[in-house]
């Protein structure tokens, strides 16, 4: 059961914000730095994301439409249905955070990793995750504006739309346009820029949770409410894992494609969701990202177990043995020649 080290860093950042929240001038500086960090994050997302790779996957359009439908239709519908759990299991702010979680795009790295472990269609997982991220840059804020309404940081006014465009969309488009010239540099320095990515998100989290502490909104979360949130999220994840697996089977997809659909269609991106929440929710962002942080760790733990079990399926083992025999035969023929 993997514990993501980055979750520990995020929790440490939350603890720091609880003990030493940014106030006054420090809060202004942290807010400005956070705004710049978000813009830089989405610039890097644009510079990294290969539009060609995402578009190449369109030839497998049924799989990608299925993943997008799970991510941006089925998930939000389940999120809207959870409104009935307020106020018994969830407070209204926690519900808003849960609903926002359902609007976030899918992951890329973990979807690929788990698909590979389970011996699924890895190229399809790569394209599905990339395509979901590309679509999510535009669709997630639009869905948030339509479904969250006044629930996010004072409502979605014209000023909110301008912030979304300037902090998310414009940097992303700039990164895509400049990718031709800077793509190689970004690829060569992937490790260093990855640290910058994660450091920027930690800054965003610190700023959001500092604002939450100053506003006193953390008094709204009791241990019982937290337990209720975890229970609701466990049911949500279980439903999506079942729908993506058995639904893909009903649509006629083979085993390898079903694996890619399950892992790409049932997960949500922490890296994309955290900065988006900071822009959309303002001082309420700390409560808004709490469900996403918890769901991220939950999905990693559950999907790791599922991927290992899928890798031991008789069909997967037989396929791997057949591939090994082919490689051995090809190698023997080459040496004989």
N, C-alpha and C positions, 0 to 999 in steps of 0.2 A: 504494500500500500504506500505509494510515493507521497511524500510531503514536499510540495514545491518550496525550495529554499526562498524563492522570491516572495512567497506568501509570508514567510517569517520576517523578511525585511519590511514588507508592507505593514505587518502587525507592529513591528518595532517603530515604524514611522508614526503609526496611529498612537502608540504609547507616548512617543516624544511630543506629539501634538497635544495629548491630554495633559502631560506634565508641564510643557513649556509652549503653550500656544502663541502664535505670532499676534501681537497687539499693536495698535497705533501705527507708527511709522514702519515698524517691522512688518506689520500685516500688509501695508501698502506695497512695500518692496517685494514681499513674498508673492502677492497677487500679480504684480507686474512681471516678475520672473516666471510665474506659472503660466501667464498668458503667452509669453514668448516661448516657453517650453512646449506648450501645446501646438503652437504654430510650427515650430521646428519638427516636432514629432510627425505631424501630418505631411510636412515637406519630405521627410525621410520615407514615410510610407509611400508617397507618390514616386520618389526616386527609386525605391526598391522594387515596387510591384511591376512586373512585366505584363503590360497590357497584351502583348502578343501571346504570351502563355495562356492568359485568361481567355482570350478570344479563340485560341486554338482548340480549347476545350468545348467550344460551341458545337463541334461536330458530334459530341456526345450529349446533345442538348437535353434529352429526356432525363438523364441523371442530374444535370445541373439545375434544370427547372424543378426537379423534385427536392433537391437540397435547398434552393431558394424559397420554395413554398413552405418547407419545414421551418426555415429560419425566420422568414418575414411574414408568414401567414398563420401557420399552425401555432407557433410559439406565442405570437401576440394574442391570438384568440384564447389560448389557455390563460394568458396573463389577464385578459379582460374578464374571463370567467372567475378568476380568483377574487374579484371584487366582492363576491358573496361571502368571503371569509373575514371581511371587515365588519365589526370590530372584534369578533370572537377570537380569531387567531392572529390577525394582523392589525396594526394601527394604520391609519391612512398614509402617513409618510413611508412606512415599510411597504405598503401596497404599491405606492408610486415607484419605489425602488425596484420592487419585484416586476412591475409592468415594464419599467425601463430595461431591466435585464432581458426580457423577452424580445426587445427590439434591436438588440446589439447584433452585429454580424458574427459569423462563425469564426473559429480559430483557423490558423494555417498550420503552424508547426506541430501542435499536438495531434491534429487530425491526421497529418501525414505520418507521424511517428506511430500512432496506434493502428492505423491502417496497415502500415508495414509489418508491425509485430503480428497482426492477425492474418497476414498473408492475403491482403485484399488488393484492390486496384489502386496502387499508389499514384500513378499519373492522374487518375480521375480525382483523387483526394487533393492533389496539388492544385489542379485547375478549379475544383469546387471551392476550396478555401480562398484562393486568389480572387475568384469571381465574386464570392460573397463579400469579401473585404472591399472590392471595387464598388459594388452596388451599395454596400452599407454606408459608404461615405455620404451618399445623397439620401438614401432611403431611411436610415435610422433617424436623422434629425426631422425629416418630414413626418414619419410615423409618430415620433415623440410630440411634435407640435399638434398633430391631429388627435392623438389618444390621451396624452397627459394633460393637455389644456392648461388650466390654472394650477395644476399640481406641481409643476416645476418652477422653482425659484421666482415666484411672482407672476407666472404666466408667460405666454409666448407672444411678445409684442413685436412690433417692427424692429425694435432695438435688438431683440433676441435673434431675429432672422439675420440681421446685419452681423452680429457676433458669430453666428454659425458660419456664414459665408466667409467672413474675413479670417477667422481662426482655424477653420477646418477645410473648407472647400478650396479657397484660393491657394493656400500653401500646398495642398495635395496636387492641384492642377499644375502649379509651378514645378513641383518635383517631377511630375509626369513629362512636362515639356522639356525640362532640363536633363531628363534621364539619359538621353542620347549622348550627352557630354560628361555627365558625372556618374553614370551608372557603374562604370568600371572602378572608379575611386570608391564608391559606396560598397561595391562587392569586395574589393581588396581590403578594406578596413571594416569589414562586417563586425568583427569582435569588439573593436573599440566603439563603433557607433552603436552597437547593441548595449554597451554599458551606458552610453549617453542616453539611449532610449529609456532604459530602466531607471536611471538617475532622474530623468525628467519626470517620469510617472511618479516616483517617490516624492518629488517636489510638489506635484499636483495634489497628491494625497495629503501631504503635510498641510498645504494651504487650505484644502477643503475641510479637513478635520479641525484645523485651528479655528476656522470660521464657525464650525459647528459648536466647538467648545465655548467660544465667546458668546454665541447666540443661546447657549444652554439647551440645545435640542437633544443632547444625549440623555437627558432625564426622561425622554419619551420611550427609551428602550429598556425594558426590564428583562431579567433572565427568562421569565415565562414567555414573553413576546419573542425573544431570541430563539427559544426552543420551538415555538410555533412556526417561526419563519423557516427554520431548518427542516421541520417536518413537511411543510408545504413545498419546499424546494426539492426534497427527496422524492415526493410524489411527482412533481413536475418532471424531474430528470427521468424517473422510471417510465412515465407515460411517453416521453419523447423517444427514449431508447426502444420501447416496444413498438411505437408507431413507425419509426424509421426502419426497423428491421422487418416486421411483418407487413407493413405497408409496401415496402420495396419488393417483397416477395409477391404480394398480390398484384403489383404492377408488372411482374414478369422479369425482374432483374435477376441476374445470376449471383452466385455467392460473393464473388470478389467485388462486384458493384454494390451489393447490399452492405458490405462492410464499409466501403467508402461513404455511402449514404448515411449509415448509422453514425459514424464518427464525425462526419462533417455537418450533419443535420441536427445533431442533438447537443452541440456544445456552443458556448458563447465566448467571445474574445475579451479577456480582461484588458489587454493592451489597447484595444480600440475603445472599449467602453468607459474606462476611467477618465481619459481626457474629454470625451464627449460629455460625460456627466458634469464635469467641472464647468463647461461652457453653458450647458442647458439648465442646471439647477442652482448655480450660485451658492449661497450660504447653506442651502439644503443638500448640497452634493455629498456630504459625509454620510447621511442616511441613505441617499440614493445609491451609493456605490457599495454599501454594506452587503446587500443581497448578491451583487455580482461577485464580490470577493469570496463570499462563502460558497457560491455555486461553482466558481472556478476550481476551488480545491476539491469539492465534492465530485465534480465531473472527472477530474484527473484520477482520483482514487478508484471510482467505479469503472471508468473506461479502461484503466490499466488491468483490472481483473478480467473484464470482458475480453480484451484483446488477447491476453494470455490463454484464456479458454478457447477462443476462436482459433488460435494457432495450433491447438491440439485436436481440432475437428478431423475426423477420418478423411474427409474430402480434401482438406488442406494438406494433411500428411501425404496422401496419395499423390496429390499434384506436385508437391515438393520432391518426392521420390522419383516421379516420372521426369521432372526437369533435371534432376541429378543424373539420371541414366542417360538422358539426351546429351548433357554436357560431357559426360564421360565418353560416350560413343563418338562425339565430335572430336574430342581431344585425342582419342585413340586413332581415329581415322587420319587426323592431321599428322601425327607422329609416323604413321605407316606410310603416308604419302611422302 
